[in-house]
């Protein structure tokens, strides 16, 4: 039963964070960010937020710094939008799965070209 609740809370946090990052945060360091997933611990004390950032490594680092500065604002806004007793601590991480998937696709295309 707890797994179902953490999944629902994670999806709700993902939806609300995406909206907050796109509309409410005015930090110029934050570029085009997509929230790809949220993993919430069973006790709802921490939420790992996985992000995909469009740009090079420098822009990714700047976006992460901007989000870390805005963590307090994001938590307070989440608390207003989601009815939880305690809002989870937000931990931001980069989602490398998209880059990994595109690399595998590129390698498969190269193998396909060699066989032709």
KEBALUM-876298 format. One record per atom (N, C-alpha, C): residue in one letter; atom name; residue number from 1; y, z, x. Coordinates in nm, 2 decimals. Layout:
<rs>
+--------+-------+-----+--------+--------+--------+
| residu | atome | num |     yy |     zz |     xx |
+--------+-------+-----+--------+--------+--------+
|      A |    CA | NUM |      Y |      Z |      X |
...
+--------+-------+-----+--------+--------+--------+
</rs>
This chain:
<rs>
+--------+-------+-----+--------+--------+--------+
| residu | atome | num |     yy |     zz |     xx |
+--------+-------+-----+--------+--------+--------+
|      X |     N |   1 |  -0.12 |   0.00 |   0.08 |
|      X |    CA |   1 |   0.00 |   0.00 |   0.00 |
|      X |     C |   1 |   0.13 |   0.00 |   0.09 |
|      X |     N |   2 |   0.12 |   0.07 |   0.20 |
|      X |    CA |   2 |   0.24 |   0.08 |   0.29 |
|      X |     C |   2 |   0.27 |  -0.05 |   0.35 |
|      X |     N |   3 |   0.16 |  -0.13 |   0.38 |
|      X |    CA |   3 |   0.18 |  -0.26 |   0.44 |
|      X |     C |   3 |   0.26 |  -0.36 |   0.35 |
|      X |     N |   4 |   0.23 |  -0.35 |   0.22 |
|      X |    CA |   4 |   0.30 |  -0.43 |   0.12 |
|      X |     C |   4 |   0.45 |  -0.40 |   0.12 |
|      X |     N |   5 |   0.48 |  -0.27 |   0.12 |
|      X |    CA |   5 |   0.62 |  -0.22 |   0.12 |
|      X |     C |   5 |   0.69 |  -0.27 |   0.24 |
|      X |     N |   6 |   0.63 |  -0.25 |   0.36 |
|      X |    CA |   6 |   0.70 |  -0.28 |   0.49 |
|      X |     C |   6 |   0.72 |  -0.43 |   0.49 |
|      X |     N |   7 |   0.63 |  -0.51 |   0.44 |
|      X |    CA |   7 |   0.65 |  -0.66 |   0.43 |
|      X |     C |   7 |   0.77 |  -0.69 |   0.34 |
|      X |     N |   8 |   0.77 |  -0.63 |   0.22 |
|      X |    CA |   8 |   0.88 |  -0.66 |   0.13 |
|      X |     C |   8 |   1.02 |  -0.61 |   0.19 |
|      X |     N |   9 |   1.02 |  -0.50 |   0.25 |
|      X |    CA |   9 |   1.14 |  -0.45 |   0.32 |
|      X |     C |   9 |   1.19 |  -0.54 |   0.43 |
|      X |     N |  10 |   1.09 |  -0.59 |   0.51 |
|      X |    CA |  10 |   1.12 |  -0.68 |   0.62 |
|      X |     C |  10 |   1.18 |  -0.81 |   0.57 |
|      X |     N |  11 |   1.12 |  -0.86 |   0.46 |
|      X |    CA |  11 |   1.18 |  -0.99 |   0.41 |
|      X |     C |  11 |   1.32 |  -0.97 |   0.35 |
|      X |     N |  12 |   1.34 |  -0.85 |   0.29 |
|      X |    CA |  12 |   1.47 |  -0.83 |   0.23 |
|      X |     C |  12 |   1.57 |  -0.81 |   0.34 |
|      X |     N |  13 |   1.54 |  -0.74 |   0.45 |
|      X |    CA |  13 |   1.63 |  -0.72 |   0.57 |
|      X |     C |  13 |   1.66 |  -0.86 |   0.63 |
|      X |     N |  14 |   1.55 |  -0.94 |   0.64 |
|      X |    CA |  14 |   1.57 |  -1.08 |   0.70 |
|      X |     C |  14 |   1.67 |  -1.16 |   0.61 |
|      X |     N |  15 |   1.66 |  -1.15 |   0.48 |
|      X |    CA |  15 |   1.75 |  -1.23 |   0.39 |
|      X |     C |  15 |   1.89 |  -1.18 |   0.41 |
|      X |     N |  16 |   1.91 |  -1.05 |   0.40 |
|      X |    CA |  16 |   2.04 |  -0.99 |   0.40 |
|      X |     C |  16 |   2.11 |  -1.01 |   0.54 |
|      X |     N |  17 |   2.03 |  -0.99 |   0.65 |
|      X |    CA |  17 |   2.09 |  -1.01 |   0.78 |
|      X |     C |  17 |   2.13 |  -1.15 |   0.80 |
|      X |     N |  18 |   2.05 |  -1.25 |   0.76 |
|      X |    CA |  18 |   2.09 |  -1.39 |   0.77 |
|      X |     C |  18 |   2.23 |  -1.41 |   0.70 |
|      X |     N |  19 |   2.24 |  -1.36 |   0.58 |
|      X |    CA |  19 |   2.37 |  -1.37 |   0.51 |
|      X |     C |  19 |   2.48 |  -1.30 |   0.58 |
|      X |     N |  20 |   2.46 |  -1.18 |   0.63 |
|      X |    CA |  20 |   2.56 |  -1.10 |   0.70 |
|      X |     C |  20 |   2.61 |  -1.17 |   0.82 |
|      X |     N |  21 |   2.52 |  -1.22 |   0.90 |
|      X |    CA |  21 |   2.55 |  -1.29 |   1.03 |
|      X |     C |  21 |   2.63 |  -1.41 |   1.01 |
|      X |     N |  22 |   2.59 |  -1.49 |   0.90 |
|      X |    CA |  22 |   2.66 |  -1.62 |   0.88 |
|      X |     C |  22 |   2.80 |  -1.60 |   0.82 |
|      X |     N |  23 |   2.82 |  -1.50 |   0.73 |
|      X |    CA |  23 |   2.94 |  -1.49 |   0.66 |
|      X |     C |  23 |   3.03 |  -1.37 |   0.70 |
|      X |     N |  24 |   2.98 |  -1.26 |   0.74 |
|      X |    CA |  24 |   3.06 |  -1.14 |   0.76 |
|      X |     C |  24 |   3.11 |  -1.12 |   0.90 |
|      X |     N |  25 |   3.02 |  -1.15 |   1.00 |
|      X |    CA |  25 |   3.06 |  -1.13 |   1.14 |
|      X |     C |  25 |   3.15 |  -1.23 |   1.19 |
|      X |     N |  26 |   3.26 |  -1.19 |   1.25 |
|      X |    CA |  26 |   3.37 |  -1.28 |   1.29 |
|      X |     C |  26 |   3.38 |  -1.29 |   1.45 |
|      X |     N |  27 |   3.28 |  -1.23 |   1.52 |
|      X |    CA |  27 |   3.27 |  -1.23 |   1.66 |
|      X |     C |  27 |   3.26 |  -1.37 |   1.72 |
|      X |     N |  28 |   3.35 |  -1.42 |   1.80 |
|      X |    CA |  28 |   3.34 |  -1.56 |   1.85 |
|      X |     C |  28 |   3.22 |  -1.58 |   1.95 |
|      X |     N |  29 |   3.17 |  -1.47 |   2.00 |
|      X |    CA |  29 |   3.05 |  -1.49 |   2.09 |
|      X |     C |  29 |   2.93 |  -1.53 |   2.02 |
|      X |     N |  30 |   2.92 |  -1.49 |   1.89 |
|      X |    CA |  30 |   2.80 |  -1.52 |   1.81 |
|      X |     C |  30 |   2.81 |  -1.67 |   1.77 |
|      X |     N |  31 |   2.71 |  -1.75 |   1.81 |
|      X |    CA |  31 |   2.70 |  -1.89 |   1.78 |
|      X |     C |  31 |   2.62 |  -1.91 |   1.66 |
|      X |     N |  32 |   2.54 |  -2.02 |   1.66 |
|      X |    CA |  32 |   2.46 |  -2.05 |   1.55 |
|      X |     C |  32 |   2.33 |  -1.98 |   1.56 |
|      X |     N |  33 |   2.31 |  -1.88 |   1.48 |
|      X |    CA |  33 |   2.19 |  -1.79 |   1.49 |
|      X |     C |  33 |   2.11 |  -1.80 |   1.36 |
|      X |     N |  34 |   1.98 |  -1.81 |   1.38 |
|      X |    CA |  34 |   1.88 |  -1.81 |   1.27 |
|      X |     C |  34 |   1.79 |  -1.69 |   1.28 |
|      X |     N |  35 |   1.78 |  -1.61 |   1.18 |
|      X |    CA |  35 |   1.69 |  -1.50 |   1.18 |
|      X |     C |  35 |   1.55 |  -1.55 |   1.14 |
|      X |     N |  36 |   1.46 |  -1.55 |   1.23 |
|      X |    CA |  36 |   1.33 |  -1.62 |   1.20 |
|      X |     C |  36 |   1.22 |  -1.52 |   1.15 |
|      X |     N |  37 |   1.24 |  -1.39 |   1.18 |
|      X |    CA |  37 |   1.15 |  -1.29 |   1.13 |
|      X |     C |  37 |   1.19 |  -1.15 |   1.15 |
|      X |     N |  38 |   1.14 |  -1.06 |   1.08 |
|      X |    CA |  38 |   1.17 |  -0.91 |   1.09 |
|      X |     C |  38 |   1.03 |  -0.84 |   1.08 |
|      X |     N |  39 |   1.00 |  -0.76 |   1.18 |
|      X |    CA |  39 |   0.89 |  -0.67 |   1.18 |
|      X |     C |  39 |   0.94 |  -0.53 |   1.16 |
|      X |     N |  40 |   0.89 |  -0.46 |   1.06 |
|      X |    CA |  40 |   0.93 |  -0.32 |   1.03 |
|      X |     C |  40 |   0.82 |  -0.23 |   1.06 |
|      X |     N |  41 |   0.84 |  -0.12 |   1.13 |
|      X |    CA |  41 |   0.74 |  -0.02 |   1.15 |
|      X |     C |  41 |   0.69 |   0.05 |   1.02 |
|      X |     N |  42 |   0.58 |   0.11 |   1.02 |
|      X |    CA |  42 |   0.52 |   0.16 |   0.90 |
|      X |     C |  42 |   0.61 |   0.27 |   0.84 |
|      X |     N |  43 |   0.68 |   0.35 |   0.92 |
|      X |    CA |  43 |   0.76 |   0.46 |   0.87 |
|      X |     C |  43 |   0.91 |   0.41 |   0.85 |
|      X |     N |  44 |   0.93 |   0.28 |   0.86 |
|      X |    CA |  44 |   1.06 |   0.22 |   0.83 |
|      X |     C |  44 |   1.17 |   0.27 |   0.92 |
|      X |     N |  45 |   1.14 |   0.32 |   1.04 |
|      X |    CA |  45 |   1.24 |   0.37 |   1.13 |
|      X |     C |  45 |   1.30 |   0.26 |   1.22 |
|      X |     N |  46 |   1.22 |   0.16 |   1.25 |
|      X |    CA |  46 |   1.27 |   0.05 |   1.34 |
|      X |     C |  46 |   1.24 |  -0.08 |   1.28 |
|      X |     N |  47 |   1.33 |  -0.18 |   1.30 |
|      X |    CA |  47 |   1.30 |  -0.32 |   1.26 |
|      X |     C |  47 |   1.33 |  -0.41 |   1.38 |
|      X |     N |  48 |   1.23 |  -0.48 |   1.42 |
|      X |    CA |  48 |   1.25 |  -0.58 |   1.53 |
|      X |     C |  48 |   1.29 |  -0.71 |   1.46 |
|      X |     N |  49 |   1.41 |  -0.76 |   1.49 |
|      X |    CA |  49 |   1.47 |  -0.88 |   1.43 |
|      X |     C |  49 |   1.45 |  -0.99 |   1.53 |
|      X |     N |  50 |   1.38 |  -1.10 |   1.49 |
|      X |    CA |  50 |   1.36 |  -1.21 |   1.58 |
|      X |     C |  50 |   1.46 |  -1.32 |   1.55 |
|      X |     N |  51 |   1.53 |  -1.37 |   1.65 |
|      X |    CA |  51 |   1.64 |  -1.46 |   1.64 |
|      X |     C |  51 |   1.61 |  -1.59 |   1.71 |
|      X |     N |  52 |   1.66 |  -1.70 |   1.66 |
|      X |    CA |  52 |   1.66 |  -1.83 |   1.72 |
|      X |     C |  52 |   1.81 |  -1.87 |   1.74 |
|      X |     N |  53 |   1.85 |  -1.89 |   1.86 |
|      X |    CA |  53 |   1.99 |  -1.93 |   1.89 |
|      X |     C |  53 |   2.00 |  -2.07 |   1.94 |
|      X |     N |  54 |   2.09 |  -2.15 |   1.88 |
|      X |    CA |  54 |   2.11 |  -2.28 |   1.93 |
|      X |     C |  54 |   2.21 |  -2.28 |   2.05 |
|      X |     N |  55 |   2.17 |  -2.33 |   2.16 |
|      X |    CA |  55 |   2.25 |  -2.34 |   2.28 |
|      X |     C |  55 |   2.17 |  -2.30 |   2.41 |
|      X |     N |  56 |   2.25 |  -2.29 |   2.52 |
|      X |    CA |  56 |   2.18 |  -2.27 |   2.64 |
|      X |     C |  56 |   2.17 |  -2.11 |   2.66 |
|      X |     N |  57 |   2.11 |  -2.08 |   2.78 |
|      X |    CA |  57 |   2.09 |  -1.93 |   2.81 |
|      X |     C |  57 |   2.21 |  -1.85 |   2.80 |
|      X |     N |  58 |   2.32 |  -1.90 |   2.85 |
|      X |    CA |  58 |   2.45 |  -1.83 |   2.85 |
|      X |     C |  58 |   2.50 |  -1.80 |   2.71 |
|      X |     N |  59 |   2.48 |  -1.90 |   2.62 |
|      X |    CA |  59 |   2.52 |  -1.88 |   2.48 |
|      X |     C |  59 |   2.43 |  -1.78 |   2.41 |
|      X |     N |  60 |   2.30 |  -1.78 |   2.45 |
|      X |    CA |  60 |   2.20 |  -1.69 |   2.39 |
|      X |     C |  60 |   2.24 |  -1.54 |   2.43 |
|      X |     N |  61 |   2.27 |  -1.52 |   2.56 |
|      X |    CA |  61 |   2.31 |  -1.39 |   2.61 |
|      X |     C |  61 |   2.43 |  -1.34 |   2.54 |
|      X |     N |  62 |   2.53 |  -1.43 |   2.53 |
|      X |    CA |  62 |   2.66 |  -1.39 |   2.46 |
|      X |     C |  62 |   2.64 |  -1.35 |   2.32 |
|      X |     N |  63 |   2.55 |  -1.43 |   2.25 |
|      X |    CA |  63 |   2.52 |  -1.40 |   2.11 |
|      X |     C |  63 |   2.45 |  -1.27 |   2.09 |
|      X |     N |  64 |   2.36 |  -1.24 |   2.19 |
|      X |    CA |  64 |   2.29 |  -1.11 |   2.18 |
|      X |     C |  64 |   2.38 |  -1.00 |   2.20 |
|      X |     N |  65 |   2.47 |  -1.01 |   2.30 |
|      X |    CA |  65 |   2.57 |  -0.90 |   2.32 |
|      X |     C |  65 |   2.66 |  -0.88 |   2.20 |
|      X |     N |  66 |   2.70 |  -0.99 |   2.14 |
|      X |    CA |  66 |   2.78 |  -0.98 |   2.02 |
|      X |     C |  66 |   2.71 |  -0.91 |   1.91 |
|      X |     N |  67 |   2.58 |  -0.94 |   1.89 |
|      X |    CA |  67 |   2.50 |  -0.88 |   1.78 |
|      X |     C |  67 |   2.48 |  -0.73 |   1.81 |
|      X |     N |  68 |   2.46 |  -0.70 |   1.94 |
|      X |    CA |  68 |   2.44 |  -0.56 |   1.98 |
|      X |     C |  68 |   2.56 |  -0.47 |   1.95 |
|      X |     N |  69 |   2.68 |  -0.54 |   1.97 |
|      X |    CA |  69 |   2.81 |  -0.47 |   1.94 |
|      X |     C |  69 |   2.82 |  -0.45 |   1.79 |
|      X |     N |  70 |   2.77 |  -0.54 |   1.71 |
|      X |    CA |  70 |   2.79 |  -0.53 |   1.57 |
|      X |     C |  70 |   2.67 |  -0.46 |   1.50 |
|      X |     N |  71 |   2.58 |  -0.40 |   1.57 |
|      X |    CA |  71 |   2.46 |  -0.33 |   1.51 |
|      X |     C |  71 |   2.50 |  -0.23 |   1.41 |
|      X |     N |  72 |   2.60 |  -0.14 |   1.44 |
|      X |    CA |  72 |   2.64 |  -0.04 |   1.35 |
|      X |     C |  72 |   2.70 |  -0.09 |   1.22 |
|      X |     N |  73 |   2.78 |  -0.20 |   1.23 |
|      X |    CA |  73 |   2.83 |  -0.27 |   1.11 |
|      X |     C |  73 |   2.72 |  -0.32 |   1.03 |
|      X |     N |  74 |   2.62 |  -0.39 |   1.10 |
|      X |    CA |  74 |   2.51 |  -0.45 |   1.02 |
|      X |     C |  74 |   2.43 |  -0.35 |   0.95 |
|      X |     N |  75 |   2.40 |  -0.23 |   1.02 |
|      X |    CA |  75 |   2.32 |  -0.13 |   0.96 |
|      X |     C |  75 |   2.39 |  -0.07 |   0.83 |
|      X |     N |  76 |   2.52 |  -0.05 |   0.85 |
|      X |    CA |  76 |   2.60 |   0.01 |   0.73 |
|      X |     C |  76 |   2.60 |  -0.09 |   0.62 |
|      X |     N |  77 |   2.62 |  -0.22 |   0.65 |
|      X |    CA |  77 |   2.62 |  -0.32 |   0.54 |
|      X |     C |  77 |   2.48 |  -0.33 |   0.47 |
|      X |     N |  78 |   2.37 |  -0.32 |   0.56 |
|      X |    CA |  78 |   2.24 |  -0.32 |   0.50 |
|      X |     C |  78 |   2.22 |  -0.20 |   0.41 |
|      X |     N |  79 |   2.27 |  -0.09 |   0.45 |
|      X |    CA |  79 |   2.26 |   0.03 |   0.37 |
|      X |     C |  79 |   2.32 |   0.02 |   0.23 |
|      X |     N |  80 |   2.44 |  -0.06 |   0.23 |
|      X |    CA |  80 |   2.50 |  -0.08 |   0.10 |
|      X |     C |  80 |   2.43 |  -0.18 |   0.01 |
|      X |     N |  81 |   2.36 |  -0.28 |   0.08 |
|      X |    CA |  81 |   2.30 |  -0.38 |   0.00 |
|      X |     C |  81 |   2.15 |  -0.35 |  -0.04 |
|      X |     N |  82 |   2.08 |  -0.27 |   0.04 |
|      X |    CA |  82 |   1.94 |  -0.24 |   0.02 |
|      X |     C |  82 |   1.94 |  -0.09 |  -0.01 |
|      X |     N |  83 |   1.87 |  -0.05 |  -0.12 |
|      X |    CA |  83 |   1.86 |   0.09 |  -0.15 |
|      X |     C |  83 |   1.74 |   0.15 |  -0.07 |
|      X |     N |  84 |   1.77 |   0.20 |   0.05 |
|      X |    CA |  84 |   1.68 |   0.28 |   0.13 |
|      X |     C |  84 |   1.73 |   0.41 |   0.16 |
|      X |     N |  85 |   1.65 |   0.51 |   0.18 |
|      X |    CA |  85 |   1.70 |   0.64 |   0.22 |
|      X |     C |  85 |   1.75 |   0.64 |   0.36 |
|      X |     N |  86 |   1.68 |   0.57 |   0.45 |
|      X |    CA |  86 |   1.72 |   0.55 |   0.59 |
|      X |     C |  86 |   1.72 |   0.41 |   0.62 |
|      X |     N |  87 |   1.82 |   0.35 |   0.68 |
|      X |    CA |  87 |   1.82 |   0.21 |   0.72 |
|      X |     C |  87 |   1.76 |   0.21 |   0.86 |
|      X |     N |  88 |   1.66 |   0.12 |   0.88 |
|      X |    CA |  88 |   1.60 |   0.11 |   1.01 |
|      X |     C |  88 |   1.69 |   0.08 |   1.12 |
|      X |     N |  89 |   1.65 |   0.13 |   1.24 |
|      X |    CA |  89 |   1.73 |   0.09 |   1.36 |
|      X |     C |  89 |   1.69 |  -0.06 |   1.39 |
|      X |     N |  90 |   1.80 |  -0.14 |   1.42 |
|      X |    CA |  90 |   1.78 |  -0.28 |   1.44 |
|      X |     C |  90 |   1.76 |  -0.31 |   1.59 |
|      X |     N |  91 |   1.65 |  -0.38 |   1.63 |
|      X |    CA |  91 |   1.63 |  -0.42 |   1.76 |
|      X |     C |  91 |   1.62 |  -0.57 |   1.76 |
|      X |     N |  92 |   1.71 |  -0.64 |   1.84 |
|      X |    CA |  92 |   1.72 |  -0.78 |   1.84 |
|      X |     C |  92 |   1.64 |  -0.84 |   1.95 |
|      X |     N |  93 |   1.56 |  -0.94 |   1.92 |
|      X |    CA |  93 |   1.48 |  -1.01 |   2.02 |
|      X |     C |  93 |   1.48 |  -1.16 |   2.00 |
|      X |     N |  94 |   1.47 |  -1.24 |   2.10 |
|      X |    CA |  94 |   1.47 |  -1.38 |   2.09 |
|      X |     C |  94 |   1.33 |  -1.43 |   2.05 |
|      X |     N |  95 |   1.32 |  -1.52 |   1.95 |
|      X |    CA |  95 |   1.20 |  -1.58 |   1.91 |
|      X |     C |  95 |   1.17 |  -1.70 |   2.00 |
|      X |     N |  96 |   1.07 |  -1.69 |   2.08 |
|      X |    CA |  96 |   1.04 |  -1.80 |   2.18 |
|      X |     C |  96 |   0.94 |  -1.89 |   2.12 |
|      X |     N |  97 |   0.89 |  -1.87 |   1.99 |
|      X |    CA |  97 |   0.78 |  -1.95 |   1.94 |
|      X |     C |  97 |   0.83 |  -2.10 |   1.91 |
|      X |     N |  98 |   0.96 |  -2.11 |   1.88 |
|      X |    CA |  98 |   1.01 |  -2.25 |   1.85 |
|      X |     C |  98 |   1.01 |  -2.33 |   1.98 |
|      X |     N |  99 |   1.06 |  -2.27 |   2.08 |
|      X |    CA |  99 |   1.06 |  -2.34 |   2.21 |
|      X |     C |  99 |   0.92 |  -2.37 |   2.26 |
|      X |     N | 100 |   0.83 |  -2.27 |   2.24 |
|      X |    CA | 100 |   0.69 |  -2.29 |   2.28 |
|      X |     C | 100 |   0.63 |  -2.40 |   2.20 |
|      X |     N | 101 |   0.65 |  -2.41 |   2.07 |
|      X |    CA | 101 |   0.60 |  -2.51 |   1.99 |
|      X |     C | 101 |   0.65 |  -2.65 |   2.03 |
|      X |     N | 102 |   0.78 |  -2.66 |   2.06 |
|      X |    CA | 102 |   0.83 |  -2.79 |   2.10 |
|      X |     C | 102 |   0.78 |  -2.83 |   2.23 |
|      X |     N | 103 |   0.75 |  -2.74 |   2.32 |
|      X |    CA | 103 |   0.70 |  -2.77 |   2.45 |
|      X |     C | 103 |   0.55 |  -2.82 |   2.44 |
|      X |     N | 104 |   0.47 |  -2.76 |   2.35 |
|      X |    CA | 104 |   0.34 |  -2.81 |   2.32 |
|      X |     C | 104 |   0.34 |  -2.95 |   2.26 |
|      X |     N | 105 |   0.43 |  -2.97 |   2.17 |
|      X |    CA | 105 |   0.44 |  -3.10 |   2.11 |
|      X |     C | 105 |   0.48 |  -3.21 |   2.21 |
|      X |     N | 106 |   0.57 |  -3.18 |   2.30 |
|      X |    CA | 106 |   0.61 |  -3.27 |   2.41 |
|      X |     C | 106 |   0.49 |  -3.30 |   2.50 |
|      X |     N | 107 |   0.41 |  -3.20 |   2.53 |
|      X |    CA | 107 |   0.29 |  -3.22 |   2.62 |
|      X |     C | 107 |   0.19 |  -3.31 |   2.55 |
|      X |     N | 108 |   0.17 |  -3.28 |   2.42 |
|      X |    CA | 108 |   0.08 |  -3.37 |   2.34 |
|      X |     C | 108 |   0.12 |  -3.51 |   2.33 |
|      X |     N | 109 |   0.25 |  -3.53 |   2.32 |
|      X |    CA | 109 |   0.30 |  -3.67 |   2.32 |
|      X |     C | 109 |   0.28 |  -3.74 |   2.45 |
|      X |     N | 110 |   0.30 |  -3.66 |   2.56 |
|      X |    CA | 110 |   0.28 |  -3.72 |   2.69 |
|      X |     C | 110 |   0.13 |  -3.76 |   2.71 |
|      X |     N | 111 |   0.04 |  -3.68 |   2.66 |
|      X |    CA | 111 |  -0.10 |  -3.71 |   2.67 |
|      X |     C | 111 |  -0.13 |  -3.83 |   2.59 |
|      X |     N | 112 |  -0.07 |  -3.84 |   2.47 |
|      X |    CA | 112 |  -0.09 |  -3.96 |   2.38 |
|      X |     C | 112 |  -0.04 |  -4.09 |   2.45 |
|      X |     N | 113 |   0.07 |  -4.08 |   2.52 |
|      X |    CA | 113 |   0.12 |  -4.20 |   2.58 |
|      X |     C | 113 |   0.04 |  -4.24 |   2.70 |
|      X |     N | 114 |  -0.03 |  -4.15 |   2.77 |
|      X |    CA | 114 |  -0.11 |  -4.18 |   2.88 |
|      X |     C | 114 |  -0.24 |  -4.26 |   2.84 |
|      X |     N | 115 |  -0.29 |  -4.22 |   2.72 |
|      X |    CA | 115 |  -0.41 |  -4.28 |   2.67 |
|      X |     C | 115 |  -0.39 |  -4.42 |   2.62 |
|      X |     N | 116 |  -0.27 |  -4.46 |   2.59 |
|      X |    CA | 116 |  -0.25 |  -4.59 |   2.53 |
|      X |     C | 116 |  -0.24 |  -4.69 |   2.63 |
+--------+-------+-----+--------+--------+--------+
</rs>
